[in-house]
Structures are given as structure tokens and as C-alpha cells.
């Protein structure tokens, strides 16, 4: 190992230097904290043997400075003390040192401590290699997931959406696509849990949705096929709370299938709730073909200005006080008309959630979609 001796007594430093070099270590030495800092920055030793009685700054304070200089987050200081009673547990812990040893230093004990520290460094190096490899794999997988799922048309002016992932991967799925007759199919899904485990189910779900929509299949048929595939692929206990809808420009209705999902909310021009559609089916992937109910309902959109869909990650978000965001907080945001703050509904929800969380990360993925029916009508 590369070792640095910071010892105020030149004789002891020379004796320790000779013994360590004889053991095959590369050694440098200094008699002050300032010198130790300079050598540490220049040579990056593996470990510093530091006397607690340095003349310019005591070893405890100097050890804390060493910790600030370390780039790997490890403690690099072994304190040397003249007598056991010279060091208290509080001093040792506050110094951030990895260990301490009594003077006069017993070579066998020092060799054992150095060997133990080297084993610890090897474990940290191995963990760091695993961390770097995992980071690379996560980055690659996320790129692939994003490319596979990000296939919805961007030209639909009426749609505004936002997804806030609780980890590297979102277990929420939000996609939409035009049908051959220019209707728009929408799918919002919330897979059990979050992260990669939840996101895996999004791939086959999105494939079925896009393929069947482009071939002209209806919402009921798509829901049944997604359920069949997820029932086969997902392990017991994993499922997808989802809502599928078909929006036809010029048609004053919305065809909806909903299973285990938060309600679809309808707002008028004053941003008042004029209707809600609650889920009445099992989530996707729970039951087999024989028990699955693929029937849809039609929602009257007469007088509706905005359609709002959100995953339960929004409603179940909790702030530092443990309070739930819930429908009450959401309704307070919806009640603020756009003319009062100049913000669209989606932006108010985003800002409202960030303010509510007060610096906390969400414990579950959050998805929000708003559909401006005025824009839909203009596009018809």
C-alpha cells in the first residue's frame, strides 16, 4: 500500500518508516497537518498514520480535513495515540478515522490493522466496479425503454402529459395513437410497484396497444388482448391498473374501459367537476380470458372543457408531514381557473405536487394527462 506517516516525533517517524518499507509498503512522511494535506492531495495515499499530537492542528481535526479531501468517500486515517485514555469514543467518531492504535506501536497489531484495511479497500473497489457496471446497464436499458415506449404522435395539440418516475424506470405507461379512421386511442397504465420490475410489463403492453390500434381494433379488443398477454407473462401479484379510451374528433362521447384505475374526471370551462368515471373492472393481468370483462362505457362529453386522467401515484403522494395529496388537494388545484394564474391545468398540478412534496421524492410513479376538448373540436 501507499502510506503517509504524519508524526510529530521525528525518531518515531523514522522507525515506523523503516519497518513499513521493510514490509513492502511505499511510504512518505511529514510532521504537520499542513504537510499531510499537501502530500495527500499530491500523492493520494491509501492510508494515513496520523499522530493525534501534531503541532499545527490536532490529529482529530486534521483527520476531518482528510475526509474532505478524499474523492472515494472512504476514511483514509489511522490515528496513533500515546495512551488509550488520551482518546475518547466521541473524539474518535467525530474525527471520521477508520481506526486507532496505541503507541508504542506493536508491529504485529499494526500489520493486522493494515491487512484489514486493505481487505476493506478491495471490497469497496469491487462494489464500485459493480456500481459502474450497473450504472451502464441501467443507462442502456433506460435508453431502450424510452425509445420503445416513446412512440406516441407529438402533433396532438389537445394532449398535455407529465410522468414523474420514482426511480430510474417508470412503472407508469402513458401512450396514445391514431386509428386508421383518425380517432385517438389512449392508454394509461400503472403496473404494480415501481422501477425496473414494474416497467418490464410496459413493453408487451405498448406493443399490443400500438399494433392493434394501427390495425383498427377497438378499445374492448385491445383491453382483452393486453389482459391475456399480461396474465400469461406477469408473475402472481403483478398486474396493471389501466384505463383505455377512444376519442373521436367531432363525436361528443368518449369510449372507455377502466380497471383498477383512479377515476377519469370531466371539467367544464370554469374548471368545475361535472362528471367522474370510476373503474368497474379488474386490473389487467389478474384474471384469465374466461373471467375478463372487456365491455366499455360511453361518456357524454357535452359541455366538457377538459378530460383529466392521473395515476394513483399522484393521489397517494405524501408530504414530509405524512399527509396524502388526495382528491381534496387535486380539486383545490382544479378550482383555480386558468385566468387567475395564467397556468394550464397540467402546469398547476405539476407545481402543486412539487410544492406539496416540499423536497421529497415521490414514493410511487406519477402520471397526469389532460385533454383540451376545445382543441379536439377545432381539429375535427
C-alpha positions as YAML, in Angstrom:
chain: A
units: angstrom
residues:
- id: 1
  name: UNK
  ca: [0.00, 0.00, 0.00]
- id: 2
  name: UNK
  ca: [0.96, 3.65, -0.33]
- id: 3
  name: UNK
  ca: [1.20, 5.03, 3.21]
- id: 4
  name: UNK
  ca: [1.64, 8.51, 4.67]
- id: 5
  name: UNK
  ca: [3.08, 8.99, 8.15]
- id: 6
  name: UNK
  ca: [2.08, 12.22, 9.93]
- id: 7
  name: UNK
  ca: [4.13, 12.08, 13.16]
- id: 8
  name: UNK
  ca: [5.40, 14.95, 15.31]
- id: 9
  name: UNK
  ca: [8.28, 12.86, 16.74]
- id: 10
  name: UNK
  ca: [10.98, 12.51, 14.05]
- id: 11
  name: UNK
  ca: [12.56, 9.47, 15.72]
- id: 12
  name: UNK
  ca: [9.34, 7.50, 15.89]
- id: 13
  name: UNK
  ca: [8.53, 8.52, 12.32]
- id: 14
  name: UNK
  ca: [11.89, 7.20, 11.07]
- id: 15
  name: UNK
  ca: [11.47, 3.93, 12.97]
- id: 16
  name: UNK
  ca: [7.94, 3.42, 11.65]
- id: 17
  name: UNK
  ca: [9.07, 4.36, 8.14]
- id: 18
  name: UNK
  ca: [11.82, 1.75, 8.13]
- id: 19
  name: UNK
  ca: [9.54, -1.03, 9.38]
- id: 20
  name: UNK
  ca: [6.79, -0.26, 6.85]
- id: 21
  name: UNK
  ca: [9.21, -0.13, 3.94]
- id: 22
  name: UNK
  ca: [10.61, -3.48, 5.03]
- id: 23
  name: UNK
  ca: [7.08, -4.87, 4.75]
- id: 24
  name: UNK
  ca: [6.93, -3.73, 1.12]
- id: 25
  name: UNK
  ca: [4.88, -0.55, 1.53]
- id: 26
  name: UNK
  ca: [5.56, 2.73, -0.26]
- id: 27
  name: UNK
  ca: [5.98, 5.34, 2.48]
- id: 28
  name: UNK
  ca: [6.13, 9.14, 2.73]
- id: 29
  name: UNK
  ca: [6.17, 11.21, 5.90]
- id: 30
  name: UNK
  ca: [5.58, 14.64, 7.35]
- id: 31
  name: UNK
  ca: [5.49, 16.25, 10.79]
- id: 32
  name: UNK
  ca: [2.46, 18.53, 10.39]
- id: 33
  name: UNK
  ca: [-1.17, 18.58, 9.34]
- id: 34
  name: UNK
  ca: [-0.43, 21.12, 6.63]
- id: 35
  name: UNK
  ca: [2.27, 18.83, 5.22]
- id: 36
  name: UNK
  ca: [-0.08, 15.85, 5.43]
- id: 37
  name: UNK
  ca: [-2.75, 17.69, 3.44]
- id: 38
  name: UNK
  ca: [-0.23, 18.70, 0.77]
- id: 39
  name: UNK
  ca: [1.12, 15.17, 0.39]
- id: 40
  name: UNK
  ca: [-2.37, 13.67, 0.45]
- id: 41
  name: UNK
  ca: [-3.57, 15.88, -2.41]
- id: 42
  name: UNK
  ca: [-0.41, 15.26, -4.42]
- id: 43
  name: UNK
  ca: [0.08, 11.51, -3.94]
- id: 44
  name: UNK
  ca: [-3.32, 10.16, -2.82]
- id: 45
  name: UNK
  ca: [-2.01, 7.60, -0.28]
- id: 46
  name: UNK
  ca: [-4.14, 4.59, 0.62]
- id: 47
  name: UNK
  ca: [-3.85, 5.27, 4.36]
- id: 48
  name: UNK
  ca: [-2.51, 7.98, 6.67]
- id: 49
  name: UNK
  ca: [-0.99, 7.02, 10.04]
- id: 50
  name: UNK
  ca: [-1.71, 10.21, 11.94]
- id: 51
  name: UNK
  ca: [-0.39, 11.27, 15.34]
- id: 52
  name: UNK
  ca: [-3.12, 12.99, 17.37]
- id: 53
  name: UNK
  ca: [-0.49, 15.48, 18.73]
- id: 54
  name: UNK
  ca: [0.54, 17.28, 15.54]
- id: 55
  name: UNK
  ca: [1.99, 20.73, 16.28]
- id: 56
  name: UNK
  ca: [-0.15, 22.86, 13.94]
- id: 57
  name: UNK
  ca: [-3.53, 21.07, 14.29]
- id: 58
  name: UNK
  ca: [-4.57, 18.09, 16.41]
- id: 59
  name: UNK
  ca: [-4.98, 14.78, 14.62]
- id: 60
  name: UNK
  ca: [-8.76, 14.66, 15.12]
- id: 61
  name: UNK
  ca: [-9.35, 17.92, 13.26]
- id: 62
  name: UNK
  ca: [-6.73, 17.00, 10.66]
- id: 63
  name: UNK
  ca: [-8.47, 13.66, 10.05]
- id: 64
  name: UNK
  ca: [-11.70, 15.52, 9.31]
- id: 65
  name: UNK
  ca: [-9.87, 17.64, 6.74]
- id: 66
  name: UNK
  ca: [-8.50, 14.48, 5.15]
- id: 67
  name: UNK
  ca: [-12.04, 13.14, 4.81]
- id: 68
  name: UNK
  ca: [-12.98, 16.30, 2.89]
- id: 69
  name: UNK
  ca: [-10.06, 15.71, 0.51]
- id: 70
  name: UNK
  ca: [-10.91, 12.05, -0.20]
- id: 71
  name: UNK
  ca: [-12.63, 11.52, -3.55]
- id: 72
  name: UNK
  ca: [-13.83, 7.97, -2.94]
- id: 73
  name: UNK
  ca: [-15.82, 8.64, 0.24]
- id: 74
  name: UNK
  ca: [-13.59, 6.37, 2.32]
- id: 75
  name: UNK
  ca: [-11.80, 7.20, 5.56]
- id: 76
  name: UNK
  ca: [-8.04, 7.16, 4.98]
- id: 77
  name: UNK
  ca: [-6.82, 7.86, 8.54]
- id: 78
  name: UNK
  ca: [-5.48, 5.54, 11.23]
- id: 79
  name: UNK
  ca: [-4.93, 7.57, 14.40]
- id: 80
  name: UNK
  ca: [-1.94, 6.85, 16.64]
- id: 81
  name: UNK
  ca: [-2.34, 7.73, 20.33]
- id: 82
  name: UNK
  ca: [0.23, 7.66, 23.14]
- id: 83
  name: UNK
  ca: [-2.20, 6.22, 25.68]
- id: 84
  name: UNK
  ca: [-5.66, 4.68, 25.38]
- id: 85
  name: UNK
  ca: [-7.06, 7.22, 27.83]
- id: 86
  name: UNK
  ca: [-5.91, 10.03, 25.51]
- id: 87
  name: UNK
  ca: [-8.75, 9.25, 23.10]
- id: 88
  name: UNK
  ca: [-12.48, 9.20, 23.80]
- id: 89
  name: UNK
  ca: [-15.15, 7.48, 21.77]
- id: 90
  name: UNK
  ca: [-16.66, 10.86, 20.92]
- id: 91
  name: UNK
  ca: [-13.31, 12.18, 19.63]
- id: 92
  name: UNK
  ca: [-12.71, 9.09, 17.53]
- id: 93
  name: UNK
  ca: [-16.18, 9.10, 15.95]
- id: 94
  name: UNK
  ca: [-16.10, 12.83, 15.23]
- id: 95
  name: UNK
  ca: [-12.68, 12.53, 13.56]
- id: 96
  name: UNK
  ca: [-14.02, 10.16, 10.90]
- id: 97
  name: UNK
  ca: [-10.89, 8.00, 11.24]
- id: 98
  name: UNK
  ca: [-11.10, 4.35, 10.23]
- id: 99
  name: UNK
  ca: [-9.32, 3.07, 13.38]
- id: 100
  name: UNK
  ca: [-6.74, 3.95, 16.04]
- id: 101
  name: UNK
  ca: [-3.70, 2.23, 17.54]
- id: 102
  name: UNK
  ca: [-1.77, 2.75, 20.79]
- id: 103
  name: UNK
  ca: [1.86, 3.82, 20.99]
- id: 104
  name: UNK
  ca: [4.36, 2.33, 21.21]
- id: 105
  name: UNK
  ca: [3.06, 0.62, 18.11]
- id: 106
  name: UNK
  ca: [3.15, -3.16, 18.18]
- id: 107
  name: UNK
  ca: [4.25, -4.30, 14.67]
- id: 108
  name: UNK
  ca: [2.06, -7.41, 14.68]
- id: 109
  name: UNK
  ca: [-1.04, -5.40, 15.61]
- id: 110
  name: UNK
  ca: [-0.27, -2.72, 13.00]
- id: 111
  name: UNK
  ca: [0.24, -5.39, 10.33]
- id: 112
  name: UNK
  ca: [-3.16, -6.89, 11.21]
- id: 113
  name: UNK
  ca: [-4.86, -3.48, 11.01]
- id: 114
  name: UNK
  ca: [-3.23, -2.70, 7.66]
- id: 115
  name: UNK
  ca: [-4.29, -6.09, 6.30]
- id: 116
  name: UNK
  ca: [-7.86, -5.49, 7.48]
- id: 117
  name: UNK
  ca: [-7.93, -2.06, 5.87]
- id: 118
  name: UNK
  ca: [-6.62, -3.49, 2.60]
- id: 119
  name: UNK
  ca: [-9.39, -6.11, 2.60]
- id: 120
  name: UNK
  ca: [-11.93, -3.34, 3.14]
- id: 121
  name: UNK
  ca: [-10.48, -1.36, 0.22]
- id: 122
  name: UNK
  ca: [-10.71, -4.42, -2.03]
- id: 123
  name: UNK
  ca: [-14.38, -4.85, -1.13]
- id: 124
  name: UNK
  ca: [-15.06, -1.17, -1.89]
- id: 125
  name: UNK
  ca: [-13.24, -1.44, -5.22]
- id: 126
  name: UNK
  ca: [-15.30, -4.49, -6.13]
- id: 127
  name: UNK
  ca: [-18.51, -2.72, -5.14]
- id: 128
  name: UNK
  ca: [-17.51, 0.30, -7.19]
- id: 129
  name: UNK
  ca: [-16.91, -1.89, -10.24]
- id: 130
  name: UNK
  ca: [-20.36, -3.44, -9.75]
- id: 131
  name: UNK
  ca: [-21.86, 0.04, -9.33]
- id: 132
  name: UNK
  ca: [-20.27, 1.29, -12.55]
- id: 133
  name: UNK
  ca: [-21.40, -1.79, -14.48]
- id: 134
  name: UNK
  ca: [-24.94, -1.46, -13.08]
- id: 135
  name: UNK
  ca: [-24.99, 2.23, -13.96]
- id: 136
  name: UNK
  ca: [-24.02, 1.40, -17.54]
- id: 137
  name: UNK
  ca: [-26.65, -1.34, -17.79]
- id: 138
  name: UNK
  ca: [-29.36, 0.91, -16.32]
- id: 139
  name: UNK
  ca: [-28.44, 3.72, -18.73]
- id: 140
  name: UNK
  ca: [-28.61, 1.35, -21.70]
- id: 141
  name: UNK
  ca: [-31.86, -0.24, -20.56]
- id: 142
  name: UNK
  ca: [-33.47, 3.14, -19.93]
- id: 143
  name: UNK
  ca: [-32.48, 4.32, -23.39]
- id: 144
  name: UNK
  ca: [-34.08, 1.24, -24.90]
- id: 145
  name: UNK
  ca: [-37.24, 1.54, -22.79]
- id: 146
  name: UNK
  ca: [-37.64, 5.21, -23.69]
- id: 147
  name: UNK
  ca: [-37.19, 4.54, -27.41]
- id: 148
  name: UNK
  ca: [-39.66, 1.64, -27.35]
- id: 149
  name: UNK
  ca: [-42.34, 3.46, -25.35]
- id: 150
  name: UNK
  ca: [-41.95, 6.94, -26.79]
- id: 151
  name: UNK
  ca: [-43.89, 6.24, -29.97]
- id: 152
  name: UNK
  ca: [-46.95, 8.43, -29.45]
- id: 153
  name: UNK
  ca: [-47.57, 11.16, -32.02]
- id: 154
  name: UNK
  ca: [-46.37, 14.57, -30.86]
- id: 155
  name: UNK
  ca: [-48.66, 16.61, -33.07]
- id: 156
  name: UNK
  ca: [-51.82, 16.21, -30.93]
- id: 157
  name: UNK
  ca: [-52.19, 19.75, -29.63]
- id: 158
  name: UNK
  ca: [-55.03, 18.88, -27.28]
- id: 159
  name: UNK
  ca: [-52.92, 16.48, -25.17]
- id: 160
  name: UNK
  ca: [-50.64, 17.64, -22.35]
- id: 161
  name: UNK
  ca: [-48.98, 15.00, -20.21]
- id: 162
  name: UNK
  ca: [-46.40, 14.55, -17.48]
- id: 163
  name: UNK
  ca: [-44.73, 11.47, -15.96]
- id: 164
  name: UNK
  ca: [-42.62, 11.67, -12.80]
- id: 165
  name: UNK
  ca: [-40.74, 8.43, -12.14]
- id: 166
  name: UNK
  ca: [-39.97, 7.32, -8.60]
- id: 167
  name: UNK
  ca: [-36.74, 5.66, -9.82]
- id: 168
  name: UNK
  ca: [-34.71, 5.16, -12.99]
- id: 169
  name: UNK
  ca: [-37.69, 3.48, -14.65]
- id: 170
  name: UNK
  ca: [-41.34, 4.39, -14.51]
- id: 171
  name: UNK
  ca: [-43.90, 1.70, -13.78]
- id: 172
  name: UNK
  ca: [-46.50, 4.01, -15.32]
- id: 173
  name: UNK
  ca: [-47.28, 3.77, -19.02]
- id: 174
  name: UNK
  ca: [-48.90, 6.60, -20.98]
- id: 175
  name: UNK
  ca: [-49.26, 6.19, -24.74]
- id: 176
  name: UNK
  ca: [-51.70, 7.30, -27.40]
- id: 177
  name: UNK
  ca: [-52.03, 6.65, -31.12]
- id: 178
  name: UNK
  ca: [-54.32, 7.45, -34.03]
- id: 179
  name: UNK
  ca: [-56.50, 4.78, -35.58]
- id: 180
  name: UNK
  ca: [-56.92, 4.33, -39.35]
- id: 181
  name: UNK
  ca: [-60.16, 6.38, -39.19]
- id: 182
  name: UNK
  ca: [-58.35, 9.23, -37.31]
- id: 183
  name: UNK
  ca: [-59.76, 8.52, -33.86]
- id: 184
  name: UNK
  ca: [-57.29, 8.61, -30.97]
- id: 185
  name: UNK
  ca: [-56.69, 5.68, -28.65]
- id: 186
  name: UNK
  ca: [-55.28, 6.43, -25.20]
- id: 187
  name: UNK
  ca: [-53.76, 4.05, -22.67]
- id: 188
  name: UNK
  ca: [-52.70, 4.95, -19.14]
- id: 189
  name: UNK
  ca: [-51.38, 2.02, -17.12]
- id: 190
  name: UNK
  ca: [-49.93, 1.72, -13.63]
- id: 191
  name: UNK
  ca: [-48.01, -1.50, -13.02]
- id: 192
  name: UNK
  ca: [-47.59, -2.95, -9.54]
- id: 193
  name: UNK
  ca: [-44.67, -1.32, -7.72]
- id: 194
  name: UNK
  ca: [-42.19, 0.93, -9.49]
- id: 195
  name: UNK
  ca: [-38.76, 0.80, -11.06]
- id: 196
  name: UNK
  ca: [-37.50, -1.84, -13.49]
- id: 197
  name: UNK
  ca: [-39.70, -4.62, -12.07]
- id: 198
  name: UNK
  ca: [-42.82, -2.59, -12.82]
- id: 199
  name: UNK
  ca: [-41.55, -1.18, -16.12]
- id: 200
  name: UNK
  ca: [-40.92, -4.60, -17.68]
- id: 201
  name: UNK
  ca: [-44.65, -5.15, -18.20]
- id: 202
  name: UNK
  ca: [-44.90, -1.89, -20.14]
- id: 203
  name: UNK
  ca: [-43.07, -3.31, -23.17]
- id: 204
  name: UNK
  ca: [-45.53, -6.02, -24.22]
- id: 205
  name: UNK
  ca: [-48.44, -3.77, -23.25]
- id: 206
  name: UNK
  ca: [-47.24, -0.95, -25.51]
- id: 207
  name: UNK
  ca: [-46.55, -3.37, -28.38]
- id: 208
  name: UNK
  ca: [-50.11, -4.72, -28.25]
- id: 209
  name: UNK
  ca: [-51.60, -1.23, -27.96]
- id: 210
  name: UNK
  ca: [-49.75, 0.27, -30.92]
- id: 211
  name: UNK
  ca: [-50.10, -2.76, -33.20]
- id: 212
  name: UNK
  ca: [-53.82, -3.24, -32.62]
- id: 213
  name: UNK
  ca: [-54.65, 0.48, -32.75]
- id: 214
  name: UNK
  ca: [-52.90, 0.87, -36.11]
- id: 215
  name: UNK
  ca: [-54.84, -2.12, -37.46]
- id: 216
  name: UNK
  ca: [-58.16, -0.58, -36.45]
- id: 217
  name: UNK
  ca: [-59.12, -2.78, -33.48]
- id: 218
  name: UNK
  ca: [-61.44, -1.30, -30.87]
- id: 219
  name: UNK
  ca: [-60.82, -0.49, -27.20]
- id: 220
  name: UNK
  ca: [-62.55, -3.64, -25.93]
- id: 221
  name: UNK
  ca: [-60.48, -5.91, -28.18]
- id: 222
  name: UNK
  ca: [-57.24, -4.18, -27.20]
- id: 223
  name: UNK
  ca: [-58.06, -4.44, -23.48]
- id: 224
  name: UNK
  ca: [-58.80, -8.16, -23.83]
- id: 225
  name: UNK
  ca: [-55.55, -8.86, -25.69]
- id: 226
  name: UNK
  ca: [-53.41, -6.86, -23.23]
- id: 227
  name: UNK
  ca: [-55.05, -8.70, -20.34]
- id: 228
  name: UNK
  ca: [-54.42, -12.08, -22.00]
- id: 229
  name: UNK
  ca: [-50.74, -11.30, -22.56]
- id: 230
  name: UNK
  ca: [-50.13, -9.88, -19.08]
- id: 231
  name: UNK
  ca: [-51.98, -12.76, -17.42]
- id: 232
  name: UNK
  ca: [-49.52, -15.13, -19.09]
- id: 233
  name: UNK
  ca: [-46.36, -13.06, -18.65]
- id: 234
  name: UNK
  ca: [-46.65, -11.42, -15.23]
- id: 235
  name: UNK
  ca: [-45.96, -13.37, -12.01]
- id: 236
  name: UNK
  ca: [-48.66, -13.73, -9.37]
- id: 237
  name: UNK
  ca: [-49.24, -10.45, -7.59]
- id: 238
  name: UNK
  ca: [-48.16, -8.31, -10.54]
- id: 239
  name: UNK
  ca: [-50.82, -6.52, -12.58]
- id: 240
  name: UNK
  ca: [-51.62, -3.27, -14.34]
- id: 241
  name: UNK
  ca: [-54.31, -0.85, -13.21]
- id: 242
  name: UNK
  ca: [-55.27, 0.72, -16.50]
- id: 243
  name: UNK
  ca: [-57.65, 2.85, -18.49]
- id: 244
  name: UNK
  ca: [-58.15, 2.67, -22.26]
- id: 245
  name: UNK
  ca: [-60.16, 5.24, -24.15]
- id: 246
  name: UNK
  ca: [-61.14, 6.11, -27.70]
- id: 247
  name: UNK
  ca: [-61.64, 9.76, -28.59]
- id: 248
  name: UNK
  ca: [-63.23, 10.55, -31.95]
- id: 249
  name: UNK
  ca: [-62.89, 14.16, -33.13]
- id: 250
  name: UNK
  ca: [-66.36, 15.51, -33.85]
- id: 251
  name: UNK
  ca: [-68.01, 12.88, -31.63]
- id: 252
  name: UNK
  ca: [-69.36, 14.13, -28.29]
- id: 253
  name: UNK
  ca: [-68.61, 10.86, -26.50]
- id: 254
  name: UNK
  ca: [-65.56, 9.02, -25.14]
- id: 255
  name: UNK
  ca: [-65.47, 5.22, -25.17]
- id: 256
  name: UNK
  ca: [-63.72, 3.94, -22.03]
- id: 257
  name: UNK
  ca: [-62.55, 0.69, -20.45]
- id: 258
  name: UNK
  ca: [-61.24, 1.12, -16.89]
- id: 259
  name: UNK
  ca: [-59.85, -1.46, -14.48]
- id: 260
  name: UNK
  ca: [-58.50, -0.63, -11.01]
- id: 261
  name: UNK
  ca: [-57.58, 2.90, -12.09]
- id: 262
  name: UNK
  ca: [-58.32, 6.28, -10.43]
- id: 263
  name: UNK
  ca: [-61.42, 7.95, -11.87]
- id: 264
  name: UNK
  ca: [-61.46, 9.79, -15.16]
- id: 265
  name: UNK
  ca: [-62.50, 13.38, -14.36]
- id: 266
  name: UNK
  ca: [-64.53, 15.72, -16.56]
- id: 267
  name: UNK
  ca: [-64.28, 19.51, -16.10]
- id: 268
  name: UNK
  ca: [-66.32, 22.32, -17.59]
- id: 269
  name: UNK
  ca: [-65.00, 25.66, -18.84]
- id: 270
  name: UNK
  ca: [-64.91, 27.03, -15.26]
- id: 271
  name: UNK
  ca: [-62.77, 24.03, -14.22]
- id: 272
  name: UNK
  ca: [-65.62, 22.63, -12.15]
- id: 273
  name: UNK
  ca: [-66.01, 18.85, -11.96]
- id: 274
  name: UNK
  ca: [-69.09, 17.86, -13.96]
- id: 275
  name: UNK
  ca: [-68.53, 14.12, -14.01]
- id: 276
  name: UNK
  ca: [-66.32, 11.22, -12.94]
- id: 277
  name: UNK
  ca: [-65.98, 7.72, -14.32]
- id: 278
  name: UNK
  ca: [-64.83, 5.22, -11.71]
- id: 279
  name: UNK
  ca: [-63.17, 1.91, -12.57]
- id: 280
  name: UNK
  ca: [-65.59, -1.03, -12.58]
- id: 281
  name: UNK
  ca: [-63.30, -3.82, -13.81]
- id: 282
  name: UNK
  ca: [-60.39, -5.90, -12.54]
- id: 283
  name: UNK
  ca: [-56.92, -4.52, -13.38]
- id: 284
  name: UNK
  ca: [-55.21, -6.00, -16.42]
- id: 285
  name: UNK
  ca: [-53.42, -9.32, -15.90]
- id: 286
  name: UNK
  ca: [-55.33, -10.60, -12.85]
- id: 287
  name: UNK
  ca: [-57.94, -12.90, -14.38]
- id: 288
  name: UNK
  ca: [-57.91, -15.14, -17.42]
- id: 289
  name: UNK
  ca: [-59.90, -14.80, -20.64]
- id: 290
  name: UNK
  ca: [-62.97, -16.52, -19.26]
- id: 291
  name: UNK
  ca: [-63.39, -14.07, -16.38]
- id: 292
  name: UNK
  ca: [-62.19, -10.88, -18.06]
- id: 293
  name: UNK
  ca: [-64.80, -8.20, -18.72]
- id: 294
  name: UNK
  ca: [-63.85, -6.21, -21.82]
- id: 295
  name: UNK
  ca: [-67.07, -4.21, -22.01]
- id: 296
  name: UNK
  ca: [-66.76, -0.45, -22.40]
- id: 297
  name: UNK
  ca: [-68.89, 2.53, -21.50]
- id: 298
  name: UNK
  ca: [-69.54, 5.74, -23.38]
- id: 299
  name: UNK
  ca: [-69.03, 9.04, -21.58]
- id: 300
  name: UNK
  ca: [-71.01, 12.05, -22.72]
- id: 301
  name: UNK
  ca: [-68.65, 14.96, -23.39]
- id: 302
  name: UNK
  ca: [-71.29, 17.62, -23.99]
- id: 303
  name: UNK
  ca: [-70.28, 20.71, -22.01]
- id: 304
  name: UNK
  ca: [-66.90, 19.20, -21.10]
- id: 305
  name: UNK
  ca: [-63.88, 21.50, -21.48]
- id: 306
  name: UNK
  ca: [-61.12, 19.22, -20.10]
- id: 307
  name: UNK
  ca: [-60.67, 15.50, -19.52]
- id: 308
  name: UNK
  ca: [-58.21, 14.61, -16.74]
- id: 309
  name: UNK
  ca: [-56.55, 11.24, -16.13]
- id: 310
  name: UNK
  ca: [-53.97, 10.52, -13.42]
- id: 311
  name: UNK
  ca: [-52.34, 7.50, -11.81]
- id: 312
  name: UNK
  ca: [-52.70, 6.80, -8.10]
- id: 313
  name: UNK
  ca: [-49.09, 7.94, -7.60]
- id: 314
  name: UNK
  ca: [-50.45, 11.50, -7.71]
- id: 315
  name: UNK
  ca: [-53.34, 10.95, -5.31]
- id: 316
  name: UNK
  ca: [-51.28, 8.85, -2.86]
- id: 317
  name: UNK
  ca: [-48.21, 11.12, -2.74]
- id: 318
  name: UNK
  ca: [-47.30, 12.12, 0.82]
- id: 319
  name: UNK
  ca: [-45.56, 15.24, 2.09]
- id: 320
  name: UNK
  ca: [-42.96, 15.38, 4.91]
- id: 321
  name: UNK
  ca: [-45.80, 15.55, 7.46]
- id: 322
  name: UNK
  ca: [-47.22, 12.28, 6.15]
- id: 323
  name: UNK
  ca: [-50.31, 13.93, 4.64]
- id: 324
  name: UNK
  ca: [-51.73, 12.47, 1.44]
- id: 325
  name: UNK
  ca: [-52.17, 14.61, -1.67]
- id: 326
  name: UNK
  ca: [-55.55, 13.04, -2.35]
- id: 327
  name: UNK
  ca: [-58.56, 14.20, -4.33]
- id: 328
  name: UNK
  ca: [-59.11, 17.15, -1.98]
- id: 329
  name: UNK
  ca: [-55.79, 18.80, -2.86]
- id: 330
  name: UNK
  ca: [-56.28, 17.95, -6.53]
- id: 331
  name: UNK
  ca: [-59.72, 19.56, -6.53]
- id: 332
  name: UNK
  ca: [-58.30, 22.73, -4.97]
- id: 333
  name: UNK
  ca: [-55.89, 22.99, -7.91]
- id: 334
  name: UNK
  ca: [-58.64, 22.32, -10.43]
- id: 335
  name: UNK
  ca: [-60.80, 25.02, -8.82]
- id: 336
  name: UNK
  ca: [-58.24, 27.69, -9.77]
- id: 337
  name: UNK
  ca: [-59.40, 28.92, -13.16]
- id: 338
  name: UNK
  ca: [-56.69, 29.47, -15.78]
- id: 339
  name: UNK
  ca: [-57.48, 33.19, -15.92]
- id: 340
  name: UNK
  ca: [-56.46, 33.58, -12.27]
- id: 341
  name: UNK
  ca: [-52.85, 32.44, -12.60]
- id: 342
  name: UNK
  ca: [-52.32, 32.10, -16.35]
- id: 343
  name: UNK
  ca: [-51.38, 28.42, -16.00]
- id: 344
  name: UNK
  ca: [-52.93, 25.45, -17.72]
- id: 345
  name: UNK
  ca: [-54.34, 22.69, -15.53]
- id: 346
  name: UNK
  ca: [-51.39, 20.35, -16.06]
- id: 347
  name: UNK
  ca: [-48.88, 23.02, -15.03]
- id: 348
  name: UNK
  ca: [-50.89, 23.81, -11.91]
- id: 349
  name: UNK
  ca: [-50.90, 20.14, -10.95]
- id: 350
  name: UNK
  ca: [-47.15, 19.82, -11.55]
- id: 351
  name: UNK
  ca: [-46.32, 22.88, -9.48]
- id: 352
  name: UNK
  ca: [-48.85, 21.93, -6.84]
- id: 353
  name: UNK
  ca: [-47.35, 18.46, -6.38]
- id: 354
  name: UNK
  ca: [-43.77, 19.78, -6.20]
- id: 355
  name: UNK
  ca: [-44.86, 22.32, -3.58]
- id: 356
  name: UNK
  ca: [-46.77, 19.64, -1.67]
- id: 357
  name: UNK
  ca: [-43.82, 17.21, -1.61]
- id: 358
  name: UNK
  ca: [-41.58, 20.00, -0.27]
- id: 359
  name: UNK
  ca: [-38.34, 18.43, -1.48]
- id: 360
  name: UNK
  ca: [-39.30, 14.77, -1.04]
- id: 361
  name: UNK
  ca: [-39.09, 12.29, -3.89]
- id: 362
  name: UNK
  ca: [-42.43, 10.61, -4.72]
- id: 363
  name: UNK
  ca: [-42.73, 7.07, -3.36]
- id: 364
  name: UNK
  ca: [-44.60, 5.96, -6.49]
- id: 365
  name: UNK
  ca: [-44.63, 6.94, -10.16]
- id: 366
  name: UNK
  ca: [-46.89, 9.85, -11.11]
- id: 367
  name: UNK
  ca: [-48.70, 10.24, -14.46]
- id: 368
  name: UNK
  ca: [-51.07, 13.01, -15.50]
- id: 369
  name: UNK
  ca: [-52.83, 13.60, -18.82]
- id: 370
  name: UNK
  ca: [-55.15, 16.49, -19.69]
- id: 371
  name: UNK
  ca: [-57.17, 16.65, -22.90]
- id: 372
  name: UNK
  ca: [-58.37, 20.06, -24.05]
- id: 373
  name: UNK
  ca: [-61.69, 19.33, -25.72]
- id: 374
  name: UNK
  ca: [-61.78, 22.75, -27.39]
- id: 375
  name: UNK
  ca: [-58.61, 21.85, -29.31]
- id: 376
  name: UNK
  ca: [-60.08, 18.45, -30.17]
- id: 377
  name: UNK
  ca: [-63.18, 20.15, -31.59]
- id: 378
  name: UNK
  ca: [-61.11, 22.54, -33.68]
- id: 379
  name: UNK
  ca: [-59.15, 19.59, -35.09]
- id: 380
  name: UNK
  ca: [-62.30, 17.69, -36.08]
...
